[in-house]
Amino acid sequence: MFQQQTTDLRDLVTTHPHNVRKRPDIGPGWYEELSGVFVSEQFVRLKAFLVKERAQQVVFPKAGEIFAAFHHTAFDQVRVVLLGQDPYHGPGQAHGLSFSVPDGVPPPPSLQNMFKELQRDLGVHRPTTGNLQQWAKQGVLLLNATLTVRSGVAGSHQGQGWEYFTDAVIRAISEHHTGIVFLLWGRFAQHKAGLINAERHYILRAPHPSPLSAHRGFLGCGHFSKVNELLLAQGGTAIDWSLP
């Protein structure tokens, strides 16, 4: 079970005695794939930005949950990638998993539309929780392209270095796995398609589930059942999309 981490971004690039860097704990198998990223100039700059930002602003999610997606879904257990853009920027909403909110927090509009489509597609009842950890534990990597955000300011941490990190995540999955189903909802996510080897993986595209665009084709896309069809066709098991 995932245990809340207390690691701060500082710990991921801190030089320790004798010039030995502390190996970051970001979840099973991920460090081996991303070790070069943690010593890159882009990541060092990102760390410096976040340290300064946290000293002056409220930042979501809290430091111990930034890498929650990787702790819940080990590298060798990834079967599906659901790509989001930013963490939620309202108090108490973001907890390190794209589109997900902690238990007891009302599902935001995009997540409500996901549940509408889930019910339409598979007949699954509308969940009473917006916490998607059960999906993550089955191999659905709930990845945001940007892993932090300033309170109340959507997109405020874009262009600071997170994209370099998460693009490396997508490339690593594409290069070292086969048959992964990538769910790219909305224009932003679909711009990441170039990082994915379409001959080795499956890419499902749809409009974003936001109320501004869900009616343009997200509602009715049938992606939840299509994911399971693709996984079963490879001899795998289906995702149980139902939630409490």
TINUDREN-377995 format. One record per residue: residue in one letter; x, z, y of N, C-alpha, C in turn. Coordinates in pm, whole numbers, padded with zeros to 5 digits, always signed. Layout:
<lumvos>
AXZYXZYXZY
...
</lumvos>
This chain:
<lumvos>
M+00086+00000-00120+00000+00000+00000+00088+00000+00124
F+00041-00071+00225+00117-00077+00349+00122+00059+00416
Q+00242+00100+00450+00260+00223+00526+00297+00187+00669
Q+00234+00251+00765+00263+00220+00904+00412+00240+00932
Q+00473+00140+00991+00615+00145+01021+00639+00203+01160
T+00752+00270+01175+00787+00325+01305+00897+00243+01371
T+00939+00134+01304+01046+00050+01356+01003-00015+01487
D+01088-00007+01587+01066-00076+01713+01150-00202+01712
L+01118-00297+01801+01199-00418+01812+01344-00383+01839
R+01371-00271+01904+01508-00230+01931+01589-00220+01802
D+01524-00168+01698+01593-00146+01571+01631-00276+01502
L+01562-00384+01536+01586-00509+01466+01711-00580+01514
V+01763-00543+01628+01882-00611+01679+01985-00512+01729
T+01974-00387+01690+02068-00285+01736+02198-00293+01656
T+02310-00290+01726+02438-00287+01659+02473-00143+01624
H+02507-00119+01499+02538+00014+01450+02689+00031+01438
P+02737+00150+01411+02882+00173+01401+02948+00072+01309
H+03071+00037+01343+03150-00058+01266+03088-00197+01270
N+03008-00223+01373+02950-00355+01394+02854-00398+01282
V+02799-00303+01210+02705-00335+01104+02563-00323+01158
R+02487-00428+01142+02349-00425+01192+02256-00361+01089
K+02166-00282+01138+02065-00225+01050+01973-00336+01002
R+01955-00343+00871+01869-00447+00816+01723-00414+00847
P+01654-00504+00915+01514-00475+00952+01423-00474+00831
D+01327-00385+00831+01228-00375+00726+01101-00443+00776
I+01084-00570+00740+00963-00640+00785+00876-00682+00668
G+00898-00622+00552+00815-00656+00439+00894-00725+00330
P+00846-00715+00205+00921-00766+00091+00952-00916+00099
G+01080-00949+00089+01124-01087+00080+01143-01161+00210
W+01095-01105+00320+01097-01179+00446+01235-01180+00511
Y+01308-01070+00502+01438-01066+00568+01532-01173+00512
E+01529-01191+00383+01616-01291+00321+01590-01431+00377
E+01468-01459+00411+01432-01592+00464+01457-01605+00613
L+01460-01492+00684+01462-01496+00831+01585-01429+00890
S+01684-01395+00808+01798-01317+00857+01867-01383+00975
G+01878-01515+00974+01943-01584+01085+01868-01572+01216
V+01737-01558+01207+01656-01549+01329+01686-01419+01403
F+01706-01310+01330+01725-01180+01392+01855-01168+01472
V+01952-01254+01444+02077-01251+01519+02087-01365+01619
S+01978-01438+01637+01977-01551+01729+01966-01504+01873
E+02011-01586+01966+01999-01555+02108+01853-01541+02148
Q+01768-01625+02091+01625-01620+02126+01566-01485+02091
F+01603-01430+01975+01545-01302+01935+01602-01188+02017
V+01729-01196+02051+01789-01093+02136+01720-01090+02272
R+01692-01208+02328+01621-01214+02456+01479-01161+02442
L+01414-01193+02332+01279-01142+02307+01279-00989+02303
K+01376-00932+02233+01386-00787+02225+01401-00725+02362
A+01490-00785+02445+01512-00731+02578+01385-00740+02662
F+01313-00850+02649+01187-00866+02721+01087-00759+02679
L+01076-00733+02549+00977-00637+02501+01012-00494+02540
V+01139-00461+02535+01180-00327+02576+01142-00304+02722
K+01168-00401+02807+01134-00390+02948+00983-00389+02969
E+00913-00476+02896+00768-00486+02910+00699-00356+02869
R+00743-00297+02759+00681-00173+02713+00709-00056+02809
A+00820-00064+02882+00851+00042+02979+00761+00034+03101
Q+00701-00083+03126+00625-00104+03249+00475-00131+03225
Q+00439-00174+03105+00303-00217+03077+00255-00159+02943
V+00124-00165+02923+00068-00135+02792+00071-00264+02710
V+00129-00256+02591+00147-00373+02506+00078-00350+02373
F+00009-00453+02323-00058-00447+02192+00005-00548+02097
P+00008-00519+01965-00028-00391+01904+00084-00290+01925
K+00064-00168+01879+00170-00069+01891+00289-00114+01807
A+00405-00063+01843+00530-00114+01785+00530-00112+01633
G+00474-00009+01573+00476+00004+01428+00389-00095+01355
E+00307-00171+01429+00216-00266+01364+00250-00411+01395
I+00356-00435+01470+00390-00572+01509+00406-00662+01387
F+00473-00610+01284+00502-00691+01165+00409-00658+01048
A+00290-00609+01077+00196-00569+00971+00164-00684+00877
A+00151-00805+00928+00116-00919+00842+00217-00937+00731
F+00345-00914+00761+00451-00935+00663+00459-00820+00563
H+00420-00701+00606+00417-00587+00513+00301-00599+00416
H+00189-00651+00462+00072-00664+00375+00087-00781+00278
T+00160-00885+00316+00173-01005+00233+00320-01037+00214
A+00373-01004+00098+00514-01032+00068+00540-01182+00067
F+00665-01220+00093+00698-01362+00101+00659-01437-00025
D+00688-01381-00141+00661-01453-00265+00515-01444-00308
Q+00432-01375-00229+00290-01364-00261+00202-01448-00170
V+00262-01520-00075+00182-01602+00018+00114-01715-00058
R-00016-01726-00039-00092-01838-00097-00168-01916+00009
V-00203-01847+00116-00279-01907+00225-00219-01858+00356
V-00212-01944+00457-00168-01904+00590-00281-01931+00687
L-00328-01826+00753-00431-01839+00857-00363-01812+00990
L-00346-01918+01068-00266-01909+01190-00354-01884+01312
G-00322-01775+01382-00386-01745+01509-00288-01770+01623
Q-00333-01739+01744-00249-01765+01861-00188-01638+01917
D-00271-01548+01969-00227-01422+02029-00297-01305+01961
P-00238-01186+01966-00315-01067+01929-00430-01046+02029
Y-00533-00976+01985-00637-00937+02080-00576-00850+02189
H-00626-00866+02312-00565-00793+02423-00651-00678+02474
G-00756-00641+02399-00837-00526+02437-00790-00400+02366
P-00812-00285+02426-00768-00158+02365-00822-00138+02224
G-00735-00102+02132-00775-00068+01996-00805-00185+01905
Q-00791-00309+01953-00829-00423+01870-00715-00476+01783
A-00598-00501+01841-00488-00564+01767-00422-00463+01673
H-00397-00507+01550-00322-00423+01457-00229-00507+01368
G-00185-00619+01420-00081-00696+01355-00126-00804+01260
L-00256-00826+01245-00310-00929+01158-00396-01024+01240
S-00372-01153+01231-00449-01248+01311-00597-01238+01279
F-00678-01241+01384-00825-01237+01381-00882-01102+01337
S-00801-01011+01287-00848-00885+01230-00852-00774+01334
V-00940-00678+01314-00944-00556+01395-00952-00436+01301
P-00909-00319+01345-00915-00201+01258-01059-00162+01225
D-01073-00086+01120-01205-00032+01084-01264+00043+01203
G-01393+00025+01224-01462+00094+01332-01462+00021+01464
V-01385-00088+01474-01383-00169+01597-01476-00288+01577
P-01569-00312+01668-01663-00424+01651-01589-00558+01642
P-01626-00645+01548-01562-00776+01537-01579-00857+01666
P-01471-00909+01721-01481-00996+01839-01557-01125+01805
P-01599-01201+01906-01683-01320+01882-01625-01421+01783
S-01495-01450+01789-01437-01547+01694-01449-01498+01551
L-01425-01370+01530-01436-01314+01396-01582-01312+01350
Q-01674-01287+01441-01816-01293+01406-01852-01433+01356
N-01799-01536+01422-01827-01673+01378-01761-01703+01244
M-01645-01644+01217-01584-01659+01085-01674-01600+00978
F-01733-01487+01008-01823-01423+00911-01952-01505+00894
K-01999-01567+01001-02116-01656+00990-02087-01771+00894
E-01969-01832+00911-01933-01944+00825-01909-01899+00682
L-01852-01782+00666-01832-01727+00532-01965-01708+00460
Q-02063-01657+00531-02196-01637+00473-02261-01771+00440
R-02250-01867+00533-02309-01999+00509-02242-02071+00392
D-02108-02059+00386-02029-02133+00289-02038-02074+00148
L-02025-01944+00137-02017-01880+00006-02128-01779-00022
G-02218-01760+00075-02325-01663+00054-02279-01519+00060
V-02158-01497+00113-02104-01362+00125-02174-01289+00239
H-02216-01166+00217-02287-01092+00320-02196-01065+00439
R-02257-01050+00555-02180-01019+00675-02114-00882+00658
P-01982-00874+00671-01914-00745+00652-01952-00644+00758
T-01934-00518+00723-01955-00412+00821-01824-00377+00892
T-01713-00435+00846-01583-00411+00907-01518-00544+00946
G-01437-00540+01051-01359-00658+01090-01215-00649+01043
N-01187-00554+00956-01052-00534+00905-01029-00630+00788
L-00932-00722+00803-00907-00827+00704-00792-00793+00610
Q-00755-00667+00601-00644-00630+00514-00667-00673+00370
Q-00791-00672+00324-00818-00711+00185-00781-00857+00160
W-00796-00941+00262-00751-01080+00249-00599-01086+00239
A-00533-01010+00326-00387-01011+00329-00329-00967+00195
K-00391-00868+00133-00339-00816+00005-00353-00917-00108
Q-00436-01020-00087-00453-01125-00188-00367-01248-00161
G-00280-01238-00061-00190-01350-00034-00227-01436+00084
V-00319-01389+00169-00354-01462+00291-00269-01406+00404
L-00169-01482+00448-00083-01437+00557-00158-01457+00689
L-00190-01347+00754-00267-01349+00879-00168-01347+00995
L-00121-01466+01032-00007-01481+01123-00050-01528+01261
N-00016-01452+01363-00028-01500+01501+00102-01567+01542
A+00092-01671+01625+00213-01739+01674+00291-01649+01769
T+00220-01565+01843+00281-01466+01931+00238-01329+01880
L+00332-01239+01858+00299-01114+01789+00269-00997+01881
T+00284-01014+02011+00251-00908+02106+00180-00968+02227
V+00117-00881+02305+00046-00925+02425+00032-00806+02519
R+00030-00834+02649+00007-00729+02747-00143-00697+02752
S-00174-00572+02767-00314-00529+02772-00391-00607+02878
G-00502-00667+02835-00592-00733+02927-00548-00870+02974
V-00434-00920+02927-00382-01048+02977-00352-01141+02859
A-00449-01223+02822-00430-01314+02711-00314-01410+02737
G-00233-01435+02635-00124-01531+02647-00004-01481+02724
S-00001-01354+02759+00102-01303+02849+00241-01298+02786
H+00251-01301+02653+00382-01298+02588+00419-01431+02524
Q+00344-01535+02558+00381-01667+02511+00506-01715+02584
G+00589-01791+02515+00708-01847+02577+00823-01749+02593
Q+00814-01633+02531+00919-01531+02543+01011-01525+02422
G+00978-01602+02318+01063-01604+02199+00991-01585+02068
W+00867-01537+02074+00795-01517+01949+00773-01648+01874
E+00749-01756+01948+00723-01883+01883+00842-01929+01800
Y+00964-01901+01849+01084-01934+01772+01083-01860+01639
F+01044-01735+01643+01038-01652+01522+00929-01701+01426
T+00809-01720+01477+00698-01754+01388+00706-01899+01341
D+00765-01987+01420+00790-02123+01370+00886-02118+01250
A+00985-02029+01258+01078-02012+01146+01005-01960+01022
V+00906-01873+01043+00825-01823+00932+00752-01939+00864
I+00688-02025+00944+00613-02137+00887+00706-02233+00814
R+00823-02260+00872+00919-02350+00806+00965-02292+00673
A+00994-02161+00671+01041-02098+00548+00936-02108+00438
I+00811-02085+00472+00703-02097+00374+00693-02240+00325
S+00699-02335+00417+00688-02476+00382+00801-02520+00290
E+00922-02472+00316+01040-02517+00242+01052-02452+00104
H+01008-02327+00091+01037-02252-00030+00915-02228-00120
H+00800-02275-00078+00680-02265-00161+00623-02404-00186
T+00529-02412-00275+00448-02533-00293+00302-02492-00305
G+00213-02581-00263+00071-02558-00281+00008-02454-00193
I+00074-02419-00082+00014-02323+00013-00096-02394+00091
V-00206-02323+00116-00314-02378+00198-00300-02322+00339
F-00279-02411+00434-00266-02373+00575-00398-02400+00646
L-00454-02296+00707-00577-02309+00785-00540-02317+00933
L-00558-02434+00990-00523-02458+01129-00652-02480+01207
W-00694-02375+01275-00820-02379+01348-00790-02386+01497
G-00833-02494+01559-00811-02511+01702-00686-02591+01732
R-00681-02644+01854-00571-02733+01893-00435-02665+01886
F-00427-02540+01929-00299-02471+01930-00241-02464+01789
A-00322-02418+01694-00274-02406+01556-00239-02543+01498
Q-00318-02643+01533-00294-02776+01478-00164-02838+01528
H-00115-02792+01642+00015-02839+01691+00129-02793+01601
K+00104-02695+01515+00207-02645+01423+00214-02728+01294
A+00128-02826+01279+00124-02904+01155+00256-02974+01128
G+00328-03009+01234+00456-03077+01217+00562-02992+01148
L+00541-02861+01141+00635-02772+01074+00612-02764+00924
I+00503-02824+00878+00459-02811+00740+00480-02942+00665
N+00538-02935+00547+00553-03052+00461+00420-03081+00394
A+00350-03182+00445+00216-03212+00395+00217-03269+00253
E+00332-03308+00203+00341-03358+00066+00349-03243-00035
R+00385-03124+00013+00398-03006-00075+00285-02908-00059
H+00210-02920+00052+00109-02819+00086-00021-02884+00130
Y-00122-02802+00151-00253-02848+00194-00278-02797+00336
I-00327-02885+00422-00357-02848+00560-00506-02873+00585
L-00578-02767+00619-00719-02778+00653-00734-02754+00803
R-00793-02850+00872-00809-02843+01018-00956-02827+01053
A-00982-02751+01159-01117-02734+01211-01106-02686+01355
P-01212-02700+01434-01213-02638+01567-01196-02486+01554
H-01157-02425+01663-01138-02279+01665-01274-02210+01652
P-01278-02093+01585-01406-02022+01572-01457-01955+01699
S-01387-01969+01808-01434-01915+01936-01574-01968+01968
P-01657-01888+02035-01789-01937+02075-01783-02064+02160
L-01670-02089+02225-01656-02209+02307-01644-02336+02224
S-01604-02322+02097-01578-02442+02019-01633-02439+01877
A-01681-02326+01831-01723-02313+01691-01831-02415+01654
H-01920-02445+01749-02030-02537+01721-01984-02682+01708
R-01857-02710+01741-01805-02847+01733-01752-02881+01594
G-01771-02794+01497-01728-02828+01363-01670-02714+01283
F-01642-02599+01348-01598-02486+01267-01712-02437+01180
L-01827-02414+01242-01945-02375+01165-01988-02495+01082
G-01974-02483+00954-02003-02594+00864-01880-02655+00800
C-01761-02607+00836-01637-02668+00784-01616-02640+00636
G-01668-02531+00585-01655-02500+00443-01515-02465+00398
H-01433-02416+00488-01293-02392+00453-01273-02280+00352
F-01360-02181+00351-01340-02070+00259-01356-02118+00113
S-01456-02200+00088-01474-02254-00048-01367-02357-00080
K-01324-02435+00020-01220-02535-00004-01088-02470-00040
V-01056-02358+00025-00934-02285-00011-00938-02248-00158
N-01049-02194-00203-01058-02151-00342-01052-02268-00439
E-01113-02379-00402-01105-02498-00486-00961-02543-00503
L-00884-02542-00395-00745-02585-00400-00659-02488-00481
L-00684-02359-00465-00608-02260-00542-00640-02270-00691
L-00767-02284-00725-00806-02294-00865-00753-02422-00929
A-00749-02531-00852-00700-02658-00904-00553-02651-00942
Q-00481-02555-00883-00339-02536-00915-00318-02434-01027
G-00427-02385-01084-00417-02285-01189-00409-02144-01137
G-00434-02125-01007-00431-01992-00947-00567-01926-00951
T-00578-01815-00882-00704-01743-00873-00762-01760-00734
A-00893-01749-00725-00962-01762-00596-00942-01637-00512
I-00954-01655-00382-00956-01542-00289-01095-01481-00291
D-01101-01351-00306-01228-01281-00289-01244-01253-00140
W-01325-01335-00075-01340-01326+00070-01434-01214+00114
S-01500-01150+00019-01597-01047+00055-01524-00924+00110
L-01588-00857+00202-01535-00736+00264-01644-00629+00263
P-01607-00503+00279-01708-00397+00278-01816-00419+00384
</lumvos>
